[in-house]
């Protein structure tokens, strides 16, 4: 059964009585409800770790539709203030909106901007021998040696990481991070500079995942919360994979934006003969 936290005096902090919402011209009701819940969370009516009332309870309290409640809760989730878990409820995870990082890219060069904004801290680097599962991920033969780098990516001023990083470097290029704990340029660029190769292609795959216990603890959220897994493969002109970077992000604090340019063709103008 879903539990909920019941405030002692609903709406007391913002002056809104139970069963009513202030009439705000031009503002959707879900936004009004979302702001009211934000005010109550900030005031401590629903402390961090507690559950908000159920959808049914909120509908009854404010005389609004279920759609309005769901949109309001979605807004709070987008702000990083709550997490939703099926069979459990909506849990408060922050007393105010948390910052989000939007990674916008139009080309390989924009990965430099990502590194400037998001600092990588290397926690561990060691040799791994590819078993069948890892060989399938890397597209190599089982038994091949790679350097696996584990770390965290942080936005300036944020204590919680914006990503958990797992990077695989082809064995001939492993020395580029020797003694490095916080690289100031992308690892692929360090490999390019040290070995005279060029990342002519970057294959990127973004997938939705559920955060496991370890990731949830690092991000300060609940296990099973939404996450984004961003996988980048760096290939030379001959198609050699020299780096695979996997970044796991909390879904409520990270988004990826891309600009796609359409190729245009010149259409010949038909001129009628005189």
WODABEL-V29112 format. One record per pair of residues at least 6 apart in sequence whose ideal C-beta (glycine too) atoms are under 7 Angstrom apart, sorted by sequence separation. I is the first residue (numbers start at 1). J is the second residue. D is the distance in Angstrom with one decimal. If there is no record, write none. Layout:
BEGIN
i->[I,I]
j->[J,J]
d->[D,D]
END
This chain:
BEGIN
i->[11,16,40,46,59,76,77,84,85,104,128,135,177,191,192,216,235,236,11,59,77,135,154,155,183,192,216,10,21,24,53,82,83,130,138,153,154,211,233,234,73,82,135,152,153,216,234,22,59,82,83,130,132,153,177,211,213,21,55,58,73,81,82,103,131,176,188,212,233,21,81,130,152,153,211,215,81,130,152,211,232,55,80,129,130,151,176,210,211,21,55,176,231,81,129,130,150,210,211,73,80,101,210,229,230,79,80,127,128,148,149,169,173,176,208,209,229,230,16,127,128,148,149,167,208,209,227,228,14,125,126,146,147,173,206,207,227,146,227,228,125,146,147,206,227,14,146,226,13,124,145,204,205,225,228,230,13,122,123,147,204,123,149,204,33,122,123,221,13,52,121,138,202,203,33,120,121,202,219,13,202,203,7,120,121,215,119,201,29,33,37,54,118,119,199,200,33,118,199,200,52,118,200,7,30,34,38,51,52,117,198,7,29,33,37,51,197,198,41,51,52,5,21,30,34,19,30,34,49,50,18,19,38,49,19,48,118,5,30,47,48,118,120,197,5,46,48,188,4,5,6,48,3,4,4,4,206,10,41,164,191,2,125,191,4,42,41,42,101,164,122,188,99,187,161,122,161,99,122,160,121,160,101,121,120,119,120,173,115,115,170,170,170,112,169,111,168,167,168,167,165,166,165,163,164,4,163,2,3,163,2,162,108,162,162,108,153,139,138,138,93,93,91,85,83,83,85,83,101,100,101,102,103,104,105,106,100,103,98,100,102,80,80,78,77]
j->[17,22,46,52,65,82,83,90,91,110,134,141,183,197,198,222,241,242,18,66,84,142,161,162,190,199,223,18,29,32,61,90,91,138,146,161,162,219,241,242,82,91,144,161,162,225,243,32,69,92,93,140,142,163,187,221,223,32,66,69,84,92,93,114,142,187,199,223,244,33,93,142,164,165,223,227,94,143,165,224,245,69,94,143,144,165,190,224,225,36,70,191,246,97,145,146,166,226,227,90,97,118,227,246,247,97,98,145,146,166,167,187,191,194,226,227,248,249,36,147,148,168,169,187,228,229,248,249,36,147,148,168,169,195,228,229,249,169,250,251,149,170,171,230,251,39,171,251,39,150,171,230,231,251,254,256,40,149,150,174,231,151,177,232,62,151,152,250,43,82,151,168,232,233,64,151,152,233,250,45,234,235,40,153,154,248,153,235,64,68,72,89,153,154,234,235,69,154,235,236,89,155,237,45,68,72,76,89,90,155,236,46,68,72,76,90,236,237,81,91,92,46,62,71,75,61,72,76,91,92,61,62,81,92,63,92,162,50,75,92,93,163,165,242,51,92,94,234,51,52,53,95,51,52,53,54,256,61,92,215,242,54,177,243,57,95,95,96,155,218,177,243,155,243,218,180,219,158,181,219,181,220,162,182,182,182,183,242,185,186,241,242,243,186,243,186,243,243,244,245,245,246,247,247,248,89,248,88,89,249,89,249,199,253,254,202,247,241,241,244,220,221,222,222,221,222,224,225,253,253,254,255,256,257,258,259,254,257,253,255,257,252,253,252,252]
d->[5.7,6.1,5.9,5.8,6.9,4.6,6.7,5.1,6.9,7.0,7.0,6.2,6.7,6.7,6.0,5.8,5.8,6.3,5.8,5.7,6.1,4.4,5.5,5.1,6.5,6.3,4.4,4.5,6.5,5.4,6.9,5.1,5.4,6.1,6.7,5.9,6.4,6.7,5.7,5.8,6.7,6.3,6.9,3.9,5.4,6.2,4.2,6.4,5.6,5.6,5.3,5.7,5.4,4.0,6.6,6.5,4.9,5.0,5.7,4.7,6.7,6.7,6.2,5.6,6.1,6.9,5.1,6.4,5.4,6.1,6.7,5.7,6.0,5.6,6.3,6.5,5.0,6.6,6.6,6.8,4.7,4.9,5.6,6.2,4.8,4.6,4.4,5.2,5.0,6.6,6.7,5.4,5.2,6.1,5.8,6.3,5.8,6.9,4.5,5.7,6.2,6.8,6.7,6.7,4.7,3.9,3.4,5.7,5.6,7.0,4.1,6.8,4.7,5.0,6.5,4.8,5.5,6.8,5.9,6.2,4.6,5.7,6.7,6.1,6.5,4.8,5.8,4.5,6.1,6.2,6.2,4.8,4.4,5.9,6.2,4.9,6.2,6.6,5.9,5.5,4.7,6.5,6.6,5.3,5.2,4.5,6.0,3.5,6.1,4.4,4.6,6.8,4.6,6.9,6.0,6.7,6.1,5.9,5.3,4.0,6.9,5.1,6.6,5.1,6.1,4.4,6.7,5.9,3.8,6.6,5.3,6.1,5.6,4.3,6.3,5.4,5.2,6.9,4.2,6.3,5.7,6.9,6.7,5.3,6.6,5.8,6.7,4.5,5.9,6.1,6.4,6.6,4.5,5.1,4.5,6.6,6.9,6.8,6.8,6.3,6.9,5.8,4.5,4.3,4.7,4.1,6.8,4.4,4.4,6.6,6.6,6.8,5.1,4.1,6.2,6.4,5.2,6.3,6.1,5.5,6.7,5.5,5.5,3.6,4.1,6.2,4.6,6.0,6.9,5.5,5.4,6.5,6.9,6.6,5.6,5.3,5.9,4.0,6.9,6.7,6.5,7.0,6.1,6.7,5.0,5.1,6.7,4.5,5.1,6.7,6.8,6.0,5.6,6.6,4.5,5.2,6.0,6.3,5.7,5.9,5.9,5.7,6.3,6.5,6.1,5.8,6.0,6.0,5.5,6.0,6.9,5.1,6.9,6.1,5.8,6.8,6.9,6.6,5.1,6.0,6.7,5.2,5.2,5.6,6.6,6.2,5.8,5.8,6.3,5.0,6.9,4.6,7.0,6.4,5.5,5.4,6.9,6.7,4.4,4.8,6.8,4.5,5.3,4.3,4.6,6.2,6.2,6.7,6.4,4.9,4.7,6.4,6.4,6.3,6.0,5.4,6.7,6.1,6.6,6.0,6.8,5.9,6.2,6.0,5.6,4.8,5.9,4.9,6.6,5.2,5.3,5.1,5.0,4.2,5.7,4.6,6.7,6.9,5.9,6.6,5.7,4.5,5.6,6.7,6.0]
END
